[in-house]
């Protein structure tokens, strides 16, 4: 049964749409999850990675801007809201709708003023 699950996951990920996020310079492709976690909170979309990890995505994105850049310029350019400053040059921002999170995070990642941009992931806890 487990083999069948991973085989179907592999096939669906191989032919999936362009749902991804940037992890460094690498695109990490995602497949929308249909498991029971999706029913916990309708404002969270759950996805599976190619490694089988479950990630939840809300309307928040973590970004780290380059040293001499102004966060207000980026906020205005992307029509996003500043939630809080997390660390030096690192901010938690919010998009208007959850459905825009991955798209906006990827657009911001490609911006030359930004070092890092990815959704503020919720991860399923696992025992070590």
VMD Tcl script that builds the backbone (N, CA, C; Angstrom):
set m [mol new atoms 384]
animate dup $m
set s [atomselect $m all]
$s set {name element resname resid chain x y z} {
  {N N UNK 1 A 0.824 -1.194 0.000}
  {CA C UNK 1 A 0.000 0.000 0.000}
  {C C UNK 1 A 0.870 1.261 0.000}
  {N N UNK 2 A 1.949 1.231 0.818}
  {CA C UNK 2 A 2.840 2.377 0.881}
  {C C UNK 2 A 3.508 2.632 -0.465}
  {N N UNK 3 A 3.870 1.560 -1.151}
  {CA C UNK 3 A 4.522 1.697 -2.458}
  {C C UNK 3 A 3.558 2.346 -3.443}
  {N N UNK 4 A 2.309 1.942 -3.403}
  {CA C UNK 4 A 1.307 2.520 -4.284}
  {C C UNK 4 A 1.130 4.017 -4.010}
  {N N UNK 5 A 1.145 4.392 -2.734}
  {CA C UNK 5 A 1.016 5.804 -2.353}
  {C C UNK 5 A 2.181 6.610 -2.922}
  {N N UNK 6 A 3.409 6.133 -2.719}
  {CA C UNK 6 A 4.571 6.881 -3.194}
  {C C UNK 6 A 4.644 6.893 -4.716}
  {N N UNK 7 A 4.200 5.829 -5.350}
  {CA C UNK 7 A 4.164 5.800 -6.802}
  {C C UNK 7 A 3.176 6.839 -7.329}
  {N N UNK 8 A 1.990 6.897 -6.728}
  {CA C UNK 8 A 1.003 7.889 -7.174}
  {C C UNK 8 A 1.479 9.305 -6.875}
  {N N UNK 9 A 2.163 9.486 -5.722}
  {CA C UNK 9 A 2.716 10.798 -5.393}
  {C C UNK 9 A 3.762 11.210 -6.417}
  {N N UNK 10 A 4.648 10.275 -6.778}
  {CA C UNK 10 A 5.700 10.567 -7.751}
  {C C UNK 10 A 5.098 10.945 -9.101}
  {N N UNK 11 A 4.115 10.180 -9.548}
  {CA C UNK 11 A 3.498 10.451 -10.842}
  {C C UNK 11 A 2.779 11.798 -10.831}
  {N N UNK 12 A 2.044 12.067 -9.768}
  {CA C UNK 12 A 1.315 13.337 -9.712}
  {C C UNK 12 A 2.262 14.520 -9.620}
  {N N UNK 13 A 3.390 14.346 -8.914}
  {CA C UNK 13 A 4.361 15.441 -8.829}
  {C C UNK 13 A 5.085 15.632 -10.151}
  {N N UNK 14 A 5.304 14.561 -10.867}
  {CA C UNK 14 A 5.995 14.647 -12.148}
  {C C UNK 14 A 5.193 15.428 -13.171}
  {N N UNK 15 A 3.874 15.343 -13.077}
  {CA C UNK 15 A 3.021 16.012 -14.050}
  {C C UNK 15 A 2.239 17.162 -13.429}
  {N N UNK 16 A 2.712 17.661 -12.306}
  {CA C UNK 16 A 1.972 18.711 -11.608}
  {C C UNK 16 A 2.166 20.066 -12.278}
  {N N UNK 17 A 1.368 21.013 -11.849}
  {CA C UNK 17 A 1.454 22.356 -12.394}
  {C C UNK 17 A 2.661 23.072 -11.806}
  {N N UNK 18 A 2.764 24.335 -12.083}
  {CA C UNK 18 A 3.917 25.109 -11.642}
  {C C UNK 18 A 3.728 25.675 -10.245}
  {N N UNK 19 A 3.394 24.830 -9.294}
  {CA C UNK 19 A 3.290 25.258 -7.907}
  {C C UNK 19 A 4.638 24.976 -7.264}
  {N N UNK 20 A 5.331 26.037 -6.856}
  {CA C UNK 20 A 6.664 25.873 -6.290}
  {C C UNK 20 A 7.003 27.068 -5.418}
  {N N UNK 21 A 8.103 26.915 -4.672}
  {CA C UNK 21 A 8.704 28.035 -3.962}
  {C C UNK 21 A 10.201 27.914 -4.122}
  {N N UNK 22 A 10.917 29.004 -3.862}
  {CA C UNK 22 A 12.358 28.992 -3.972}
  {C C UNK 22 A 12.991 28.649 -2.631}
  {N N UNK 23 A 13.906 27.698 -2.644}
  {CA C UNK 23 A 14.738 27.361 -1.499}
  {C C UNK 23 A 16.165 27.600 -1.953}
  {N N UNK 24 A 16.673 28.785 -1.652}
  {CA C UNK 24 A 17.938 29.194 -2.251}
  {C C UNK 24 A 17.680 29.416 -3.728}
  {N N UNK 25 A 18.518 28.862 -4.580}
  {CA C UNK 25 A 18.329 29.001 -6.023}
  {C C UNK 25 A 17.540 27.837 -6.615}
  {N N UNK 26 A 17.088 26.927 -5.772}
  {CA C UNK 26 A 16.376 25.739 -6.238}
  {C C UNK 26 A 14.864 25.931 -6.135}
  {N N UNK 27 A 14.152 25.494 -7.167}
  {CA C UNK 27 A 12.696 25.484 -7.118}
  {C C UNK 27 A 12.265 24.190 -6.443}
  {N N UNK 28 A 11.423 24.306 -5.432}
  {CA C UNK 28 A 10.857 23.141 -4.757}
  {C C UNK 28 A 9.404 23.043 -5.203}
  {N N UNK 29 A 9.088 21.984 -5.951}
  {CA C UNK 29 A 7.740 21.820 -6.485}
  {C C UNK 29 A 6.821 21.211 -5.436}
  {N N UNK 30 A 5.572 21.657 -5.465}
  {CA C UNK 30 A 4.575 21.242 -4.492}
  {C C UNK 30 A 3.366 20.650 -5.197}
  {N N UNK 31 A 2.680 19.785 -4.482}
  {CA C UNK 31 A 1.436 19.201 -4.971}
  {C C UNK 31 A 0.394 19.424 -3.884}
  {N N UNK 32 A -0.750 19.957 -4.262}
  {CA C UNK 32 A -1.771 20.252 -3.264}
  {C C UNK 32 A -2.207 18.974 -2.547}
  {N N UNK 33 A -2.227 19.036 -1.234}
  {CA C UNK 33 A -2.568 17.884 -0.409}
  {C C UNK 33 A -4.075 17.791 -0.231}
  {N N UNK 34 A -4.556 16.578 -0.179}
  {CA C UNK 34 A -5.980 16.362 0.069}
  {C C UNK 34 A -6.200 15.645 1.392}
  {N N UNK 35 A -5.150 15.566 2.217}
  {CA C UNK 35 A -5.296 14.805 3.465}
  {C C UNK 35 A -6.108 15.571 4.500}
  {N N UNK 36 A -6.318 14.938 5.626}
  {CA C UNK 36 A -7.210 15.466 6.664}
  {C C UNK 36 A -6.736 16.781 7.284}
  {N N UNK 37 A -5.476 17.131 7.156}
  {CA C UNK 37 A -4.993 18.383 7.733}
  {C C UNK 37 A -5.688 19.587 7.098}
  {N N UNK 38 A -6.108 19.450 5.875}
  {CA C UNK 38 A -6.735 20.550 5.148}
  {C C UNK 38 A -8.012 21.037 5.839}
  {N N UNK 39 A -8.648 20.197 6.601}
  {CA C UNK 39 A -9.904 20.580 7.225}
  {C C UNK 39 A -9.720 21.329 8.540}
  {N N UNK 40 A -8.506 21.382 9.061}
  {CA C UNK 40 A -8.252 22.050 10.342}
  {C C UNK 40 A -8.572 23.539 10.254}
  {N N UNK 41 A -8.082 24.188 9.228}
  {CA C UNK 41 A -8.271 25.626 9.073}
  {C C UNK 41 A -8.392 25.924 7.591}
  {N N UNK 42 A -9.497 26.450 7.178}
  {CA C UNK 42 A -9.736 26.695 5.756}
  {C C UNK 42 A -8.838 27.799 5.193}
  {N N UNK 43 A -8.188 28.586 6.055}
  {CA C UNK 43 A -7.282 29.637 5.593}
  {C C UNK 43 A -5.880 29.123 5.349}
  {N N UNK 44 A -5.653 27.844 5.580}
  {CA C UNK 44 A -4.342 27.240 5.359}
  {C C UNK 44 A -4.464 26.231 4.233}
  {N N UNK 45 A -3.609 26.377 3.218}
  {CA C UNK 45 A -3.561 25.392 2.137}
  {C C UNK 45 A -2.387 24.475 2.429}
  {N N UNK 46 A -2.618 23.173 2.337}
  {CA C UNK 46 A -1.556 22.209 2.587}
  {C C UNK 46 A -1.048 21.627 1.284}
  {N N UNK 47 A 0.272 21.439 1.240}
  {CA C UNK 47 A 0.944 20.902 0.067}
  {C C UNK 47 A 1.899 19.798 0.488}
  {N N UNK 48 A 2.213 18.923 -0.470}
  {CA C UNK 48 A 3.223 17.899 -0.272}
  {C C UNK 48 A 4.433 18.258 -1.114}
  {N N UNK 49 A 5.623 18.071 -0.543}
  {CA C UNK 49 A 6.850 18.245 -1.302}
  {C C UNK 49 A 7.171 16.923 -1.997}
  {N N UNK 50 A 8.172 16.939 -2.868}
  {CA C UNK 50 A 8.578 15.715 -3.556}
  {C C UNK 50 A 9.144 14.680 -2.581}
  {N N UNK 51 A 9.538 15.105 -1.400}
  {CA C UNK 51 A 10.056 14.188 -0.378}
  {C C UNK 51 A 8.962 13.680 0.556}
  {N N UNK 52 A 7.718 14.098 0.308}
  {CA C UNK 52 A 6.604 13.617 1.111}
  {C C UNK 52 A 6.306 14.443 2.351}
  {N N UNK 53 A 7.009 15.562 2.556}
  {CA C UNK 53 A 6.743 16.430 3.703}
  {C C UNK 53 A 5.477 17.237 3.448}
  {N N UNK 54 A 4.725 17.507 4.505}
  {CA C UNK 54 A 3.523 18.323 4.408}
  {C C UNK 54 A 3.840 19.736 4.878}
  {N N UNK 55 A 3.469 20.728 4.056}
  {CA C UNK 55 A 3.683 22.136 4.380}
  {C C UNK 55 A 2.347 22.864 4.307}
  {N N UNK 56 A 2.081 23.699 5.298}
  {CA C UNK 56 A 0.909 24.551 5.274}
  {C C UNK 56 A 1.314 25.961 4.887}
  {N N UNK 57 A 0.505 26.599 4.077}
  {CA C UNK 57 A 0.802 27.954 3.621}
  {C C UNK 57 A -0.374 28.855 3.947}
  {N N UNK 58 A -0.078 29.960 4.637}
  {CA C UNK 58 A -1.098 30.940 4.978}
  {C C UNK 58 A -0.911 32.162 4.079}
  {N N UNK 59 A -1.238 33.326 4.582}
  {CA C UNK 59 A -1.100 34.564 3.810}
  {C C UNK 59 A 0.174 35.331 4.193}
  {N N UNK 60 A 1.104 34.678 4.872}
  {CA C UNK 60 A 2.316 35.361 5.346}
  {C C UNK 60 A 3.565 34.871 4.624}
  {N N UNK 61 A 4.515 35.798 4.445}
  {CA C UNK 61 A 5.767 35.529 3.748}
  {C C UNK 61 A 6.909 36.112 4.575}
  {N N UNK 62 A 8.014 35.385 4.650}
  {CA C UNK 62 A 9.228 35.901 5.273}
  {C C UNK 62 A 10.142 36.424 4.168}
  {N N UNK 63 A 10.638 37.639 4.339}
  {CA C UNK 63 A 11.589 38.172 3.364}
  {C C UNK 63 A 12.787 38.766 4.093}
  {N N UNK 64 A 13.928 38.664 3.444}
  {CA C UNK 64 A 15.147 39.321 3.937}
  {C C UNK 64 A 15.643 40.198 2.806}
  {N N UNK 65 A 15.719 41.494 3.090}
  {CA C UNK 65 A 16.132 42.444 2.060}
  {C C UNK 65 A 17.627 42.716 2.174}
  {N N UNK 66 A 18.192 43.229 1.099}
  {CA C UNK 66 A 19.613 43.589 1.109}
  {C C UNK 66 A 19.822 44.789 2.022}
  {N N UNK 67 A 21.016 44.951 2.519}
  {CA C UNK 67 A 21.338 45.906 3.575}
  {C C UNK 67 A 20.884 47.335 3.298}
  {N N UNK 68 A 21.109 47.859 2.132}
  {CA C UNK 68 A 20.809 49.272 1.867}
  {C C UNK 68 A 19.424 49.518 1.279}
  {N N UNK 69 A 18.558 48.533 1.324}
  {CA C UNK 69 A 17.221 48.673 0.748}
  {C C UNK 69 A 16.214 49.094 1.813}
  {N N UNK 70 A 15.115 49.690 1.358}
  {CA C UNK 70 A 14.057 50.164 2.252}
  {C C UNK 70 A 12.842 49.246 2.131}
  {N N UNK 71 A 12.419 48.666 3.225}
  {CA C UNK 71 A 11.275 47.743 3.226}
  {C C UNK 71 A 10.006 48.432 2.724}
  {N N UNK 72 A 9.864 49.718 2.973}
  {CA C UNK 72 A 8.655 50.440 2.539}
  {C C UNK 72 A 8.525 50.480 1.022}
  {N N UNK 73 A 9.655 50.572 0.309}
  {CA C UNK 73 A 9.615 50.543 -1.154}
  {C C UNK 73 A 9.084 49.203 -1.656}
  {N N UNK 74 A 9.533 48.136 -1.034}
  {CA C UNK 74 A 9.098 46.789 -1.432}
  {C C UNK 74 A 7.622 46.591 -1.097}
  {N N UNK 75 A 7.211 47.057 0.068}
  {CA C UNK 75 A 5.800 46.949 0.466}
  {C C UNK 75 A 4.904 47.665 -0.537}
  {N N UNK 76 A 5.296 48.863 -0.940}
  {CA C UNK 76 A 4.500 49.628 -1.911}
  {C C UNK 76 A 4.493 48.976 -3.287}
  {N N UNK 77 A 5.633 48.440 -3.716}
  {CA C UNK 77 A 5.732 47.833 -5.046}
  {C C UNK 77 A 4.878 46.582 -5.185}
  {N N UNK 78 A 4.712 45.832 -4.114}
  {CA C UNK 78 A 3.991 44.561 -4.190}
  {C C UNK 78 A 2.615 44.593 -3.520}
  {N N UNK 79 A 2.219 45.754 -3.027}
  {CA C UNK 79 A 0.905 45.905 -2.403}
  {C C UNK 79 A 0.686 44.863 -1.295}
  {N N UNK 80 A 1.665 44.811 -0.395}
  {CA C UNK 80 A 1.641 43.886 0.730}
  {C C UNK 80 A 1.645 44.674 2.032}
  {N N UNK 81 A 1.434 43.997 3.150}
  {CA C UNK 81 A 1.367 44.645 4.454}
  {C C UNK 81 A 2.478 44.120 5.344}
  {N N UNK 82 A 3.144 45.032 6.029}
  {CA C UNK 82 A 4.175 44.635 6.989}
  {C C UNK 82 A 3.502 44.161 8.268}
  {N N UNK 83 A 3.837 42.945 8.708}
  {CA C UNK 83 A 3.311 42.416 9.961}
  {C C UNK 83 A 4.261 42.772 11.095}
  {N N UNK 84 A 5.561 42.430 10.917}
  {CA C UNK 84 A 6.548 42.795 11.928}
  {C C UNK 84 A 7.960 42.573 11.404}
  {N N UNK 85 A 8.890 43.242 12.057}
  {CA C UNK 85 A 10.305 43.024 11.787}
  {C C UNK 85 A 10.732 41.845 12.649}
  {N N UNK 86 A 11.345 40.852 12.035}
  {CA C UNK 86 A 11.737 39.640 12.747}
  {C C UNK 86 A 13.176 39.748 13.232}
  {N N UNK 87 A 14.075 40.097 12.335}
  {CA C UNK 87 A 15.496 40.303 12.615}
  {C C UNK 87 A 15.966 41.468 11.765}
  {N N UNK 88 A 17.228 41.794 11.858}
  {CA C UNK 88 A 17.795 42.854 11.024}
  {C C UNK 88 A 17.578 42.530 9.550}
  {N N UNK 89 A 16.896 43.405 8.828}
  {CA C UNK 89 A 16.591 43.262 7.398}
  {C C UNK 89 A 15.662 42.087 7.077}
  {N N UNK 90 A 15.055 41.476 8.072}
  {CA C UNK 90 A 14.165 40.339 7.866}
  {C C UNK 90 A 12.780 40.691 8.392}
  {N N UNK 91 A 11.767 40.457 7.554}
  {CA C UNK 91 A 10.417 40.904 7.873}
  {C C UNK 91 A 9.388 39.814 7.590}
  {N N UNK 92 A 8.326 39.853 8.359}
  {CA C UNK 92 A 7.156 39.029 8.097}
  {C C UNK 92 A 6.135 39.947 7.446}
  {N N UNK 93 A 5.704 39.584 6.259}
  {CA C UNK 93 A 4.739 40.396 5.529}
  {C C UNK 93 A 3.496 39.568 5.246}
  {N N UNK 94 A 2.431 40.247 4.836}
  {CA C UNK 94 A 1.157 39.582 4.595}
  {C C UNK 94 A 0.626 40.003 3.232}
  {N N UNK 95 A 0.116 39.027 2.478}
  {CA C UNK 95 A -0.529 39.320 1.196}
  {C C UNK 95 A -2.029 39.478 1.442}
  {N N UNK 96 A -2.728 40.019 0.470}
  {CA C UNK 96 A -4.155 40.281 0.645}
  {C C UNK 96 A -4.979 38.991 0.721}
  {N N UNK 97 A -4.606 37.968 -0.068}
  {CA C UNK 97 A -5.350 36.710 -0.083}
  {C C UNK 97 A -4.385 35.529 -0.088}
  {N N UNK 98 A -4.771 34.456 0.607}
  {CA C UNK 98 A -3.930 33.264 0.699}
  {C C UNK 98 A -3.555 32.709 -0.664}
  {N N UNK 99 A -4.446 32.816 -1.611}
  {CA C UNK 99 A -4.198 32.250 -2.935}
  {C C UNK 99 A -3.029 32.938 -3.645}
  {N N UNK 100 A -2.611 34.099 -3.156}
  {CA C UNK 100 A -1.517 34.851 -3.774}
  {C C UNK 100 A -0.160 34.578 -3.131}
  {N N UNK 101 A -0.120 33.850 -2.036}
  {CA C UNK 101 A 1.104 33.734 -1.246}
  {C C UNK 101 A 2.288 33.211 -2.042}
  {N N UNK 102 A 2.146 32.067 -2.695}
  {CA C UNK 102 A 3.268 31.495 -3.443}
  {C C UNK 102 A 3.689 32.398 -4.597}
  {N N UNK 103 A 2.733 32.914 -5.324}
  {CA C UNK 103 A 3.041 33.774 -6.467}
  {C C UNK 103 A 3.800 35.030 -6.029}
  {N N UNK 104 A 3.317 35.695 -4.989}
  {CA C UNK 104 A 3.966 36.919 -4.506}
  {C C UNK 104 A 5.345 36.602 -3.914}
  {N N UNK 105 A 5.453 35.524 -3.147}
  {CA C UNK 105 A 6.751 35.140 -2.569}
  {C C UNK 105 A 7.774 34.899 -3.680}
  {N N UNK 106 A 7.363 34.234 -4.753}
  {CA C UNK 106 A 8.277 33.972 -5.865}
  {C C UNK 106 A 8.648 35.242 -6.617}
  {N N UNK 107 A 7.687 36.146 -6.808}
  {CA C UNK 107 A 7.981 37.424 -7.465}
  {C C UNK 107 A 8.972 38.236 -6.635}
  {N N UNK 108 A 8.748 38.286 -5.336}
  {CA C UNK 108 A 9.652 39.047 -4.458}
  {C C UNK 108 A 11.036 38.412 -4.453}
  {N N UNK 109 A 11.112 37.085 -4.469}
  {CA C UNK 109 A 12.412 36.395 -4.497}
  {C C UNK 109 A 13.238 36.836 -5.704}
  {N N UNK 110 A 12.583 37.059 -6.835}
  {CA C UNK 110 A 13.291 37.454 -8.059}
  {C C UNK 110 A 13.692 38.926 -8.069}
  {N N UNK 111 A 13.210 39.696 -7.107}
  {CA C UNK 111 A 13.538 41.121 -6.996}
  {C C UNK 111 A 14.991 41.272 -6.542}
  {N N UNK 112 A 15.746 42.102 -7.226}
  {CA C UNK 112 A 17.185 42.291 -6.930}
  {C C UNK 112 A 17.440 42.917 -5.570}
  {N N UNK 113 A 16.436 43.500 -4.952}
  {CA C UNK 113 A 16.599 44.129 -3.642}
  {C C UNK 113 A 16.454 43.138 -2.494}
  {N N UNK 114 A 16.113 41.891 -2.824}
  {CA C UNK 114 A 15.769 40.894 -1.811}
  {C C UNK 114 A 16.732 39.710 -1.862}
  {N N UNK 115 A 17.137 39.237 -0.686}
  {CA C UNK 115 A 17.988 38.052 -0.596}
  {C C UNK 115 A 17.175 36.769 -0.473}
  {N N UNK 116 A 16.109 36.822 0.318}
  {CA C UNK 116 A 15.310 35.634 0.624}
  {C C UNK 116 A 13.830 36.011 0.612}
  {N N UNK 117 A 13.008 35.114 0.087}
  {CA C UNK 117 A 11.555 35.291 0.144}
  {C C UNK 117 A 10.906 33.919 0.011}
  {N N UNK 118 A 10.152 33.529 1.019}
  {CA C UNK 118 A 9.408 32.275 0.970}
  {C C UNK 118 A 8.240 32.346 1.944}
  {N N UNK 119 A 7.205 31.530 1.687}
  {CA C UNK 119 A 6.049 31.538 2.592}
  {C C UNK 119 A 6.461 31.168 4.013}
  {N N UNK 120 A 5.736 31.702 4.968}
  {CA C UNK 120 A 5.950 31.356 6.379}
  {C C UNK 120 A 5.268 30.004 6.612}
  {N N UNK 121 A 6.008 28.935 6.343}
  {CA C UNK 121 A 5.452 27.588 6.333}
  {C C UNK 121 A 5.018 27.106 7.709}
  {N N UNK 122 A 3.935 26.360 7.720}
  {CA C UNK 122 A 3.524 25.584 8.878}
  {C C UNK 122 A 3.916 24.152 8.543}
  {N N UNK 123 A 4.629 23.522 9.444}
  {CA C UNK 123 A 5.079 22.156 9.180}
  {C C UNK 123 A 4.455 21.196 10.169}
  {N N UNK 124 A 4.189 20.004 9.697}
  {CA C UNK 124 A 3.654 18.969 10.552}
  {C C UNK 124 A 4.759 18.514 11.505}
  {N N UNK 125 A 4.437 18.442 12.774}
  {CA C UNK 125 A 5.417 18.002 13.758}
  {C C UNK 125 A 5.693 16.515 13.591}
  {N N UNK 126 A 6.968 16.181 13.692}
  {CA C UNK 126 A 7.349 14.776 13.637}
  {C C UNK 126 A 8.213 14.457 14.851}
  {N N UNK 127 A 8.121 13.231 15.333}
  {CA C UNK 127 A 8.954 12.811 16.462}
  {C C UNK 127 A 10.347 12.523 15.966}
  {N N UNK 128 A 11.313 12.850 16.799}
  {CA C UNK 128 A 12.706 12.578 16.437}
  {C C UNK 128 A 13.155 11.283 17.016}
}
mol reanalyze $m
mol bondsrecalc $m
mol representation Tube
mol addrep $m
